């Protein structure tokens, strides 16, 4: 019997989406890879931009999002093509009044949370729903992670415009 092993990166079912998100840390460049994972080749680096760079996100797989375009705060093209970046390197901003759901779907229960003027790290996306990491305080759990889904139209992926 012959057994073959593969040291391939793990695969995750990809979901399509159509959202915009911006660079979470304006002081850090973002490496764009040919596939969803650090084992894939680097194909570009989007430079750090103090005014933030906006990315067009079209797919999500595991902890990675596929982007097809990026524009910096001066309106210049920062990336064009197709590549993958870690989802948590990108963010969205909630408007003043919004709901976060436990799952992607308007019938899903909402999470009781209030946030104002905060950038929420991207965790994923499905169509025009946006999954975000929510800040958690007042717990004894080390590095707690709470995720929620923002319905279509409630996540602002452009830091240069108002999010109301």
LOSE-51208 format. One record per residue: residue in three letters; x, y, z of N, C-alpha, C in turn. Coordinates in nm, 3 decimals. Layout:
@res->ALA; npx->X; npy->Y; npz->Z; capx->X; capy->Y; capz->Z; cpx->X; cpy->Y; cpz->Z
...
! end
This chain:
@res->UNK; npx->0.084; npy->-0.117; npz->0.000; capx->0.000; capy->0.000; capz->0.000; cpx->0.089; cpy->0.124; cpz->0.000
@res->UNK; npx->0.058; npy->0.218; npz->-0.086; capx->0.132; capy->0.344; capz->-0.094; cpx->0.043; cpy->0.453; cpz->-0.037
@res->UNK; npx->0.100; npy->0.529; npz->0.055; capx->0.028; capy->0.640; capz->0.115; cpx->0.098; cpy->0.769; cpz->0.073
@res->UNK; npx->0.022; npy->0.860; npz->0.016; capx->0.076; capy->0.988; capz->-0.025; cpx->0.031; cpy->1.095; cpz->0.071
@res->UNK; npx->0.122; npy->1.180; npz->0.109; capx->0.089; capy->1.290; capz->0.199; cpx->0.108; cpy->1.422; cpz->0.125
@res->UNK; npx->0.030; npy->1.518; npz->0.162; capx->0.041; capy->1.649; capz->0.099; cpx->0.065; cpy->1.752; cpz->0.208
@res->UNK; npx->0.166; npy->1.833; npz->0.190; capx->0.191; capy->1.943; capz->0.281; cpx->0.130; cpy->2.070; cpz->0.222
@res->UNK; npx->0.007; npy->2.057; npz->0.182; capx->-0.065; capy->2.167; capz->0.118; cpx->-0.130; cpy->2.253; cpz->0.225
@res->UNK; npx->-0.149; npy->2.383; npz->0.194; capx->-0.222; capy->2.467; capz->0.289; cpx->-0.365; cpy->2.417; cpz->0.303
@res->UNK; npx->-0.427; npy->2.435; npz->0.421; capx->-0.565; capy->2.391; capz->0.438; cpx->-0.657; cpy->2.466; cpz->0.343
@res->UNK; npx->-0.761; npy->2.398; npz->0.299; capx->-0.857; capy->2.463; capz->0.211; cpx->-0.986; cpy->2.491; cpz->0.288
@res->UNK; npx->-1.048; npy->2.601; npz->0.254; capx->-1.175; capy->2.640; capz->0.314; cpx->-1.270; cpy->2.672; cpz->0.200
@res->UNK; npx->-1.394; npy->2.645; npz->0.220; capx->-1.493; capy->2.680; capz->0.118; cpx->-1.495; cpy->2.832; cpz->0.103
@res->UNK; npx->-1.477; npy->2.878; npz->-0.018; capx->-1.478; capy->3.021; capz->-0.044; cpx->-1.621; cpy->3.070; cpz->-0.061
@res->UNK; npx->-1.647; npy->3.189; npz->-0.012; capx->-1.778; capy->3.252; capz->-0.031; cpx->-1.757; cpy->3.381; cpz->-0.108
@res->UNK; npx->-1.846; npy->3.408; npz->-0.200; capx->-1.835; capy->3.533; capz->-0.276; cpx->-1.897; cpy->3.647; cpz->-0.196
@res->UNK; npx->-1.844; npy->3.765; npz->-0.218; capx->-1.898; capy->3.883; capz->-0.152; cpx->-1.871; cpy->4.005; cpz->-0.238
@res->UNK; npx->-1.933; npy->4.114; npz->-0.203; capx->-1.920; capy->4.238; capz->-0.277; cpx->-1.924; cpy->4.353; cpz->-0.177
@res->UNK; npx->-1.807; npy->4.381; npz->-0.119; capx->-1.799; capy->4.486; capz->-0.016; cpx->-1.672; cpy->4.568; cpz->-0.037
@res->UNK; npx->-1.663; npy->4.676; npz->0.037; capx->-1.540; capy->4.755; capz->0.044; cpx->-1.496; cpy->4.757; cpz->0.190
@res->UNK; npx->-1.365; npy->4.758; npz->0.210; capx->-1.307; capy->4.767; capz->0.344; cpx->-1.178; cpy->4.846; cpz->0.331
@res->UNK; npx->-1.132; npy->4.902; npz->0.441; capx->-1.010; capy->4.983; capz->0.437; cpx->-0.903; cpy->4.923; cpz->0.528
@res->UNK; npx->-0.780; npy->4.968; npz->0.508; capx->-0.669; capy->4.917; capz->0.588; cpx->-0.691; cpy->4.952; cpz->0.735
@res->UNK; npx->-0.681; npy->4.851; npz->0.821; capx->-0.704; capy->4.871; capz->0.964; cpx->-0.594; cpy->4.956; cpz->1.026
@res->UNK; npx->-0.469; npy->4.925; npz->0.994; capx->-0.355; capy->4.999; capz->1.050; cpx->-0.294; cpy->5.085; cpz->0.940
@res->UNK; npx->-0.310; npy->5.218; npz->0.949; capx->-0.259; capy->5.305; capz->0.843; cpx->-0.106; cpy->5.309; cpz->0.836
@res->UNK; npx->-0.039; npy->5.257; npz->0.937; capx->0.107; capy->5.262; capz->0.940; cpx->0.172; cpy->5.133; cpz->0.890
@res->UNK; npx->0.093; npy->5.035; npz->0.846; capx->0.147; capy->4.905; capz->0.806; cpx->0.111; cpy->4.873; cpz->0.661
@res->UNK; npx->0.212; npy->4.833; npz->0.584; capx->0.189; capy->4.788; capz->0.447; cpx->0.115; cpy->4.654; cpz->0.452
@res->UNK; npx->0.042; npy->4.622; npz->0.346; capx->-0.033; capy->4.497; capz->0.339; cpx->0.020; cpy->4.413; cpz->0.223
@res->UNK; npx->0.064; npy->4.292; npz->0.256; capx->0.115; capy->4.197; capz->0.158; cpx->-0.002; cpy->4.128; cpz->0.088
@res->UNK; npx->0.000; npy->4.127; npz->-0.044; capx->-0.103; capy->4.060; capz->-0.124; cpx->-0.043; cpy->3.930; cpz->-0.175
@res->UNK; npx->-0.115; npy->3.820; npz->-0.155; capx->-0.065; capy->3.687; capz->-0.193; cpx->-0.148; cpy->3.626; cpz->-0.305
@res->UNK; npx->-0.090; npy->3.526; npz->-0.371; capx->-0.157; capy->3.462; capz->-0.485; cpx->-0.271; cpy->3.370; cpz->-0.443
@res->UNK; npx->-0.278; npy->3.331; npz->-0.316; capx->-0.383; capy->3.245; capz->-0.265; cpx->-0.410; cpy->3.275; cpz->-0.120
@res->UNK; npx->-0.511; npy->3.211; npz->-0.061; capx->-0.552; capy->3.240; capz->0.077; cpx->-0.463; cpy->3.172; cpz->0.182
@res->UNK; npx->-0.346; npy->3.229; npz->0.207; capx->-0.258; capy->3.176; capz->0.310; cpx->-0.116; cpy->3.225; cpz->0.294
@res->UNK; npx->-0.039; npy->3.221; npz->0.402; capx->0.100; capy->3.267; capz->0.399; cpx->0.190; cpy->3.178; cpz->0.314
@res->UNK; npx->0.146; npy->3.056; npz->0.283; capx->0.227; capy->2.966; capz->0.201; cpx->0.222; cpy->3.003; cpz->0.052
@res->UNK; npx->0.132; npy->3.091; npz->0.014; capx->0.122; capy->3.133; capz->-0.125; cpx->0.219; cpy->3.248; cpz->-0.151
@res->UNK; npx->0.261; npy->3.261; npz->-0.275; capx->0.359; capy->3.363; capz->-0.314; cpx->0.305; cpy->3.504; cpz->-0.294
@res->UNK; npx->0.393; npy->3.594; npz->-0.254; capx->0.360; capy->3.735; capz->-0.245; cpx->0.360; cpy->3.791; cpz->-0.387
@res->UNK; npx->0.253; npy->3.860; npz->-0.426; capx->0.244; capy->3.915; capz->-0.561; cpx->0.249; cpy->4.067; cpz->-0.563
@res->UNK; npx->0.227; npy->4.131; npz->-0.448; capx->0.232; capy->4.277; capz->-0.440; cpx->0.234; cpy->4.320; cpz->-0.294
@res->UNK; npx->0.275; npy->4.442; npz->-0.272; capx->0.267; capy->4.502; capz->-0.139; cpx->0.196; cpy->4.636; cpz->-0.154
@res->UNK; npx->0.087; npy->4.652; npz->-0.081; capx->0.015; capy->4.779; capz->-0.080; cpx->0.080; cpy->4.864; cpz->0.030
@res->UNK; npx->0.138; npy->4.978; npz->-0.007; capx->0.210; capy->5.058; capz->0.093; cpx->0.119; cpy->5.112; cpz->0.203
@res->UNK; npx->0.181; npy->5.138; npz->0.318; capx->0.110; capy->5.203; capz->0.428; cpx->0.060; cpy->5.339; cpz->0.379
@res->UNK; npx->-0.055; npy->5.381; npz->0.429; capx->-0.114; capy->5.508; capz->0.388; cpx->-0.181; cpy->5.569; cpz->0.511
@res->UNK; npx->-0.127; npy->5.680; npz->0.564; capx->-0.187; capy->5.742; capz->0.683; cpx->-0.334; cpy->5.777; cpz->0.666
@res->UNK; npx->-0.380; npy->5.799; npz->0.540; capx->-0.520; capy->5.830; capz->0.514; cpx->-0.605; cpy->5.707; cpz->0.489
@res->UNK; npx->-0.545; npy->5.589; npz->0.492; capx->-0.608; capy->5.459; capz->0.471; cpx->-0.629; cpy->5.429; cpz->0.323
@res->UNK; npx->-0.618; npy->5.302; npz->0.289; capx->-0.640; capy->5.251; capz->0.154; cpx->-0.770; cpy->5.172; cpz->0.154
@res->UNK; npx->-0.851; npy->5.192; npz->0.051; capx->-0.979; capy->5.121; capz->0.037; cpx->-0.962; cpy->5.005; cpz->-0.061
@res->UNK; npx->-1.011; npy->4.887; npz->-0.021; capx->-1.000; capy->4.765; capz->-0.101; cpx->-1.139; cpy->4.718; cpz->-0.145
@res->UNK; npx->-1.149; npy->4.668; npz->-0.268; capx->-1.270; capy->4.601; capz->-0.315; cpx->-1.253; cpy->4.453; cpz->-0.284
@res->UNK; npx->-1.342; npy->4.399; npz->-0.201; capx->-1.335; capy->4.260; capz->-0.156; cpx->-1.442; cpy->4.179; cpz->-0.229
@res->UNK; npx->-1.400; npy->4.067; npz->-0.291; capx->-1.493; capy->3.989; capz->-0.371; cpx->-1.510; cpy->3.844; cpz->-0.326
@res->UNK; npx->-1.426; npy->3.799; npz->-0.232; capx->-1.433; capy->3.659; capz->-0.190; cpx->-1.369; cpy->3.645; cpz->-0.052
@res->UNK; npx->-1.413; npy->3.543; npz->0.021; capx->-1.358; capy->3.515; capz->0.154; cpx->-1.336; cpy->3.365; cpz->0.168
@res->UNK; npx->-1.222; npy->3.326; npz->0.227; capx->-1.191; capy->3.185; capz->0.250; cpx->-1.107; cpy->3.174; cpz->0.377
@res->UNK; npx->-1.161; npy->3.106; npz->0.477; capx->-1.088; capy->3.093; capz->0.604; cpx->-1.068; cpy->3.229; cpz->0.668
@res->UNK; npx->-0.944; npy->3.266; npz->0.690; capx->-0.912; capy->3.396; capz->0.750; cpx->-0.865; cpy->3.497; cpz->0.646
@res->UNK; npx->-0.890; npy->3.468; npz->0.518; capx->-0.838; capy->3.550; capz->0.409; cpx->-0.949; cpy->3.604; cpz->0.321
@res->UNK; npx->-0.925; npy->3.722; npz->0.261; capx->-1.019; capy->3.781; capz->0.167; cpx->-0.946; cpy->3.807; cpz->0.035
@res->UNK; npx->-1.020; npy->3.787; npz->-0.075; capx->-0.963; capy->3.816; capz->-0.206; cpx->-1.004; cpy->3.957; cpz->-0.246
@res->UNK; npx->-0.905; npy->4.036; npz->-0.284; capx->-0.928; capy->4.173; capz->-0.325; cpx->-0.894; cpy->4.186; cpz->-0.473
@res->UNK; npx->-0.962; npy->4.278; npz->-0.541; capx->-0.937; capy->4.297; capz->-0.683; cpx->-0.897; cpy->4.439; cpz->-0.720
@res->UNK; npx->-0.895; npy->4.526; npz->-0.621; capx->-0.861; capy->4.666; capz->-0.648; cpx->-0.838; cpy->4.736; cpz->-0.515
@res->UNK; npx->-0.746; npy->4.831; npz->-0.514; capx->-0.725; capy->4.913; capz->-0.395; cpx->-0.688; cpy->5.054; cpz->-0.439
@res->UNK; npx->-0.742; npy->5.154; npz->-0.368; capx->-0.717; capy->5.294; capz->-0.397; cpx->-0.670; cpy->5.362; cpz->-0.269
@res->UNK; npx->-0.560; npy->5.438; npz->-0.277; capx->-0.510; capy->5.506; capz->-0.157; cpx->-0.585; cpy->5.637; cpz->-0.133
@res->UNK; npx->-0.553; npy->5.704; npz->-0.024; capx->-0.627; capy->5.824; capz->0.016; cpx->-0.605; cpy->5.942; cpz->-0.079
@res->UNK; npx->-0.507; npy->5.934; npz->-0.167; capx->-0.485; capy->6.039; capz->-0.267; cpx->-0.561; cpy->6.010; cpz->-0.397
@res->UNK; npx->-0.631; npy->5.894; npz->-0.400; capx->-0.707; capy->5.857; capz->-0.519; cpx->-0.625; cpy->5.780; cpz->-0.621
@res->UNK; npx->-0.502; npy->5.741; npz->-0.584; capx->-0.417; capy->5.665; capz->-0.676; cpx->-0.439; cpy->5.516; cpz->-0.658
@res->UNK; npx->-0.424; npy->5.443; npz->-0.769; capx->-0.436; capy->5.298; capz->-0.765; cpx->-0.321; cpy->5.240; cpz->-0.682
@res->UNK; npx->-0.354; npy->5.166; npz->-0.578; capx->-0.252; capy->5.104; capz->-0.493; cpx->-0.234; cpy->4.957; cpz->-0.529
@res->UNK; npx->-0.339; npy->4.896; npz->-0.587; capx->-0.333; capy->4.757; capz->-0.632; cpx->-0.444; cpy->4.734; cpz->-0.734
@res->UNK; npx->-0.410; npy->4.659; npz->-0.836; capx->-0.509; capy->4.613; capz->-0.932; cpx->-0.473; cpy->4.471; cpz->-0.971
@res->UNK; npx->-0.571; npy->4.390; npz->-0.994; capx->-0.549; capy->4.249; capz->-1.021; cpx->-0.635; cpy->4.166; cpz->-0.929
@res->UNK; npx->-0.582; npy->4.053; npz->-0.888; capx->-0.654; capy->3.965; capz->-0.795; cpx->-0.554; cpy->3.905; cpz->-0.699
@res->UNK; npx->-0.580; npy->3.920; npz->-0.570; capx->-0.490; capy->3.865; capz->-0.470; cpx->-0.559; cpy->3.854; cpz->-0.335
@res->UNK; npx->-0.491; npy->3.789; npz->-0.241; capx->-0.549; capy->3.759; capz->-0.110; cpx->-0.474; cpy->3.831; cpz->0.002
@res->UNK; npx->-0.550; npy->3.884; npz->0.098; capx->-0.492; capy->3.949; capz->0.217; cpx->-0.562; cpy->3.893; cpz->0.341
@res->UNK; npx->-0.492; npy->3.893; npz->0.455; capx->-0.560; capy->3.849; capz->0.578; cpx->-0.678; cpy->3.942; cpz->0.608
@res->UNK; npx->-0.792; npy->3.883; npz->0.637; capx->-0.913; capy->3.963; capz->0.662; cpx->-0.891; cpy->4.065; cpz->0.772
@res->UNK; npx->-0.821; npy->4.028; npz->0.879; capx->-0.806; capy->4.118; capz->0.994; cpx->-0.715; cpy->4.237; cpz->0.965
@res->UNK; npx->-0.653; npy->4.242; npz->0.848; capx->-0.575; capy->4.360; capz->0.808; cpx->-0.667; cpy->4.469; cpz->0.754
@res->UNK; npx->-0.795; npy->4.433; npz->0.731; capx->-0.893; capy->4.527; capz->0.678; cpx->-0.999; cpy->4.556; cpz->0.783
@res->UNK; npx->-1.072; npy->4.665; npz->0.764; capx->-1.173; capy->4.705; capz->0.862; cpx->-1.289; cpy->4.775; cpz->0.794
@res->UNK; npx->-1.398; npy->4.786; npz->0.868; capx->-1.514; capy->4.867; capz->0.830; cpx->-1.551; cpy->4.950; cpz->0.951
@res->UNK; npx->-1.634; npy->5.049; npz->0.928; capx->-1.677; capy->5.138; capz->1.036; cpx->-1.830; cpy->5.134; cpz->1.042
@res->UNK; npx->-1.885; npy->5.116; npz->1.161; capx->-2.031; capy->5.115; capz->1.172; cpx->-2.087; cpy->5.257; cpz->1.172
@res->UNK; npx->-2.210; npy->5.274; npz->1.123; capx->-2.276; capy->5.403; capz->1.136; cpx->-2.321; cpy->5.422; cpz->1.281
@res->UNK; npx->-2.381; npy->5.536; npz->1.309; capx->-2.424; capy->5.562; capz->1.448; cpx->-2.528; cpy->5.462; cpz->1.496
@res->UNK; npx->-2.622; npy->5.428; npz->1.411; capx->-2.727; capy->5.334; capz->1.449; cpx->-2.714; cpy->5.209; cpz->1.362
@res->UNK; npx->-2.691; npy->5.096; npz->1.422; capx->-2.678; capy->4.973; capz->1.346; cpx->-2.701; cpy->4.854; cpz->1.436
@res->UNK; npx->-2.723; npy->4.740; npz->1.372; capx->-2.739; capy->4.615; capz->1.445; cpx->-2.634; cpy->4.517; cpz->1.397
@res->UNK; npx->-2.588; npy->4.434; npz->1.488; capx->-2.496; capy->4.326; capz->1.455; cpx->-2.571; cpy->4.197; cpz->1.482
@res->UNK; npx->-2.571; npy->4.108; npz->1.385; capx->-2.643; capy->3.982; capz->1.395; cpx->-2.549; cpy->3.867; cpz->1.430
@res->UNK; npx->-2.604; npy->3.761; npz->1.489; capx->-2.524; capy->3.644; capz->1.522; cpx->-2.484; cpy->3.566; cpz->1.397
@res->UNK; npx->-2.568; npy->3.570; npz->1.293; capx->-2.540; capy->3.502; capz->1.167; cpx->-2.581; cpy->3.594; cpz->1.053
@res->UNK; npx->-2.532; npy->3.564; npz->0.933; capx->-2.570; capy->3.643; capz->0.816; cpx->-2.714; cpy->3.611; cpz->0.778
@res->UNK; npx->-2.803; npy->3.702; npz->0.806; capx->-2.945; capy->3.685; capz->0.776; cpx->-3.028; cpy->3.776; cpz->0.865
@res->UNK; npx->-3.123; npy->3.843; npz->0.807; capx->-3.203; capy->3.940; capz->0.885; cpx->-3.288; cpy->3.876; cpz->0.994
@res->UNK; npx->-3.315; npy->3.746; npz->0.983; capx->-3.395; capy->3.679; capz->1.086; cpx->-3.308; cpy->3.629; cpz->1.201
@res->UNK; npx->-3.177; npy->3.642; npz->1.189; capx->-3.085; capy->3.601; capz->1.295; cpx->-3.100; cpy->3.694; cpz->1.415
@res->UNK; npx->-3.079; npy->3.641; npz->1.535; capx->-3.083; capy->3.724; capz->1.655; cpx->-2.973; cpy->3.829; cpz->1.651
@res->UNK; npx->-3.001; npy->3.945; npz->1.711; capx->-2.901; capy->4.051; capz->1.713; cpx->-2.820; cpy->4.044; cpz->1.842
@res->UNK; npx->-2.700; npy->4.099; npz->1.835; capx->-2.612; capy->4.107; capz->1.951; cpx->-2.629; cpy->4.244; cpz->2.012
@res->UNK; npx->-2.652; npy->4.251; npz->2.140; capx->-2.673; capy->4.378; capz->2.209; cpx->-2.538; cpy->4.443; cpz->2.236
@res->UNK; npx->-2.500; npy->4.538; npz->2.151; capx->-2.371; capy->4.604; capz->2.165; cpx->-2.382; cpy->4.745; cpz->2.108
@res->UNK; npx->-2.312; npy->4.838; npz->2.167; capx->-2.311; capy->4.976; capz->2.119; cpx->-2.167; cpy->5.019; cpz->2.094
@res->UNK; npx->-2.141; npy->5.065; npz->1.974; capx->-2.008; capy->5.112; capz->1.937; cpx->-2.022; cpy->5.241; cpz->1.858
@res->UNK; npx->-1.934; npy->5.335; npz->1.885; capx->-1.935; capy->5.460; capz->1.811; cpx->-1.793; cpy->5.495; cpz->1.771
@res->UNK; npx->-1.777; npy->5.542; npz->1.649; capx->-1.648; capy->5.589; capz->1.598; cpx->-1.536; cpy->5.488; cpz->1.623
@res->UNK; npx->-1.560; npy->5.365; npz->1.584; capx->-1.459; capy->5.260; capz->1.602; cpx->-1.444; cpy->5.183; cpz->1.472
@res->UNK; npx->-1.321; npy->5.144; npz->1.443; capx->-1.295; capy->5.061; capz->1.325; cpx->-1.301; cpy->4.916; cpz->1.368
@res->UNK; npx->-1.383; npy->4.838; npz->1.300; capx->-1.402; capy->4.697; capz->1.335; cpx->-1.326; cpy->4.608; cpz->1.237
@res->UNK; npx->-1.233; npy->4.525; npz->1.287; capx->-1.158; capy->4.436; capz->1.198; cpx->-1.252; cpy->4.342; cpz->1.122
@res->UNK; npx->-1.221; npy->4.324; npz->0.995; capx->-1.298; capy->4.234; capz->0.910; cpx->-1.269; cpy->4.090; cpz->0.950
@res->UNK; npx->-1.373; npy->4.009; npz->0.961; capx->-1.356; capy->3.866; capz->0.990; cpx->-1.400; cpy->3.780; cpz->0.872
@res->UNK; npx->-1.485; npy->3.837; npz->0.787; capx->-1.533; capy->3.762; capz->0.672; cpx->-1.643; cpy->3.839; cpz->0.601
@res->UNK; npx->-1.700; npy->3.776; npz->0.500; capx->-1.810; capy->3.837; capz->0.426; cpx->-1.886; cpy->3.728; cpz->0.351
@res->UNK; npx->-2.010; npy->3.755; npz->0.325; capx->-2.096; capy->3.667; capz->0.246; cpx->-2.191; cpy->3.756; cpz->0.169
@res->UNK; npx->-2.176; npy->3.759; npz->0.038; capx->-2.251; capy->3.850; capz->-0.049; cpx->-2.227; cpy->3.992; cpz->0.000
@res->UNK; npx->-2.330; npy->4.066; npz->0.045; capx->-2.306; capy->4.201; capz->0.094; cpx->-2.321; cpy->4.212; cpz->0.246
@res->UNK; npx->-2.316; npy->4.097; npz->0.315; capx->-2.309; capy->4.094; capz->0.462; cpx->-2.161; cpy->4.099; cpz->0.502
@res->UNK; npx->-2.131; npy->4.166; npz->0.612; capx->-1.994; capy->4.181; capz->0.658; cpx->-1.980; cpy->4.122; cpz->0.799
@res->UNK; npx->-1.888; npy->4.028; npz->0.815; capx->-1.860; capy->3.972; capz->0.948; cpx->-1.744; cpy->4.051; cpz->1.008
@res->UNK; npx->-1.762; npy->4.096; npz->1.133; capx->-1.661; capy->4.178; capz->1.200; cpx->-1.624; cpy->4.118; cpz->1.335
@res->UNK; npx->-1.505; npy->4.154; npz->1.382; capx->-1.465; capy->4.121; capz->1.518; cpx->-1.508; cpy->4.236; cpz->1.607
@res->UNK; npx->-1.577; npy->4.204; npz->1.716; capx->-1.628; capy->4.306; capz->1.806; cpx->-1.538; cpy->4.314; cpz->1.930
@res->UNK; npx->-1.512; npy->4.434; npz->1.980; capx->-1.428; capy->4.446; capz->2.098; cpx->-1.500; cpy->4.390; cpz->2.221
@res->UNK; npx->-1.425; npy->4.323; npz->2.304; capx->-1.479; capy->4.264; capz->2.426; cpx->-1.396; cpy->4.316; cpz->2.543
@res->UNK; npx->-1.462; npy->4.369; npz->2.643; capx->-1.392; capy->4.417; capz->2.763; cpx->-1.460; cpy->4.361; cpz->2.886
@res->UNK; npx->-1.393; npy->4.371; npz->2.999; capx->-1.452; capy->4.330; capz->3.126; cpx->-1.468; cpy->4.180; cpz->3.140
@res->UNK; npx->-1.374; npy->4.103; npz->3.087; capx->-1.380; capy->3.959; capz->3.099; cpx->-1.245; cpy->3.906; cpz->3.147
@res->UNK; npx->-1.248; npy->3.791; npz->3.209; capx->-1.124; capy->3.730; capz->3.254; cpx->-1.064; cpy->3.638; cpz->3.149
@res->UNK; npx->-1.130; npy->3.624; npz->3.035; capx->-1.082; capy->3.540; capz->2.927; cpx->-0.971; cpy->3.615; cpz->2.853
@res->UNK; npx->-0.857; npy->3.548; npz->2.832; capx->-0.748; capy->3.608; capz->2.757; cpx->-0.785; cpy->3.618; cpz->2.609
@res->UNK; npx->-0.770; npy->3.736; npz->2.553; capx->-0.796; capy->3.761; capz->2.411; cpx->-0.931; cpy->3.705; cpz->2.364
@res->UNK; npx->-1.040; npy->3.746; npz->2.426; capx->-1.170; capy->3.696; capz->2.381; cpx->-1.204; cpy->3.750; cpz->2.242
@res->UNK; npx->-1.273; npy->3.670; npz->2.163; capx->-1.314; capy->3.713; capz->2.030; cpx->-1.465; cpy->3.694; cpz->2.018
@res->UNK; npx->-1.532; npy->3.801; npz->1.985; capx->-1.675; capy->3.798; capz->1.959; cpx->-1.693; cpy->3.848; cpz->1.817
@res->UNK; npx->-1.763; npy->3.771; npz->1.737; capx->-1.787; capy->3.810; capz->1.599; cpx->-1.936; cpy->3.830; cpz->1.576
@res->UNK; npx->-1.965; npy->3.919; npz->1.485; capx->-2.103; capy->3.944; capz->1.448; cpx->-2.112; cpy->3.984; cpz->1.302
@res->UNK; npx->-2.234; npy->3.980; npz->1.248; capx->-2.259; capy->4.010; capz->1.107; cpx->-2.333; cpy->4.142; cpz->1.095
@res->UNK; npx->-2.284; npy->4.229; npz->1.009; capx->-2.350; capy->4.356; capz->0.980; cpx->-2.429; cpy->4.341; cpz->0.851
@res->UNK; npx->-2.558; npy->4.379; npz->0.852; capx->-2.641; capy->4.362; capz->0.733; cpx->-2.600; cpy->4.454; cpz->0.619
@res->UNK; npx->-2.647; npy->4.424; npz->0.499; capx->-2.614; capy->4.507; capz->0.383; cpx->-2.641; cpy->4.655; cpz->0.409
@res->UNK; npx->-2.546; npy->4.738; npz->0.369; capx->-2.561; capy->4.882; capz->0.382; cpx->-2.527; cpy->4.939; cpz->0.517
@res->UNK; npx->-2.494; npy->4.854; npz->0.615; capx->-2.466; capy->4.907; capz->0.749; cpx->-2.317; cpy->4.915; cpz->0.782
@res->UNK; npx->-2.231; npy->4.862; npz->0.696; capx->-2.088; capy->4.870; capz->0.720; cpx->-2.025; cpy->4.968; cpz->0.622
@res->UNK; npx->-1.957; npy->5.067; npz->0.675; capx->-1.893; capy->5.167; capz->0.591; cpx->-1.750; cpy->5.122; cpz->0.562
@res->UNK; npx->-1.722; npy->5.092; npz->0.437; capx->-1.589; capy->5.047; capz->0.398; cpx->-1.502; cpy->5.158; cpz->0.342
@res->UNK; npx->-1.546; npy->5.283; npz->0.359; capx->-1.471; capy->5.397; capz->0.309; cpx->-1.448; cpy->5.496; cpz->0.423
@res->UNK; npx->-1.323; npy->5.509; npz->0.470; capx->-1.297; capy->5.597; capz->0.585; cpx->-1.301; cpy->5.745; cpz->0.549
@res->UNK; npx->-1.314; npy->5.780; npz->0.420; capx->-1.310; capy->5.919; capz->0.378; cpx->-1.449; cpy->5.981; cpz->0.373
@res->UNK; npx->-1.552; npy->5.900; npz->0.392; capx->-1.689; capy->5.954; capz->0.385; cpx->-1.761; cpy->5.927; cpz->0.517
@res->UNK; npx->-1.869; npy->5.995; npz->0.539; capx->-1.951; capy->5.969; capz->0.656; cpx->-2.014; cpy->5.830; cpz->0.649
@res->UNK; npx->-2.040; npy->5.775; npz->0.762; capx->-2.093; capy->5.637; capz->0.768; cpx->-2.234; cpy->5.634; cpz->0.826
@res->UNK; npx->-2.314; npy->5.731; npz->0.795; capx->-2.451; capy->5.735; capz->0.849; cpx->-2.551; cpy->5.688; cpz->0.747
! end
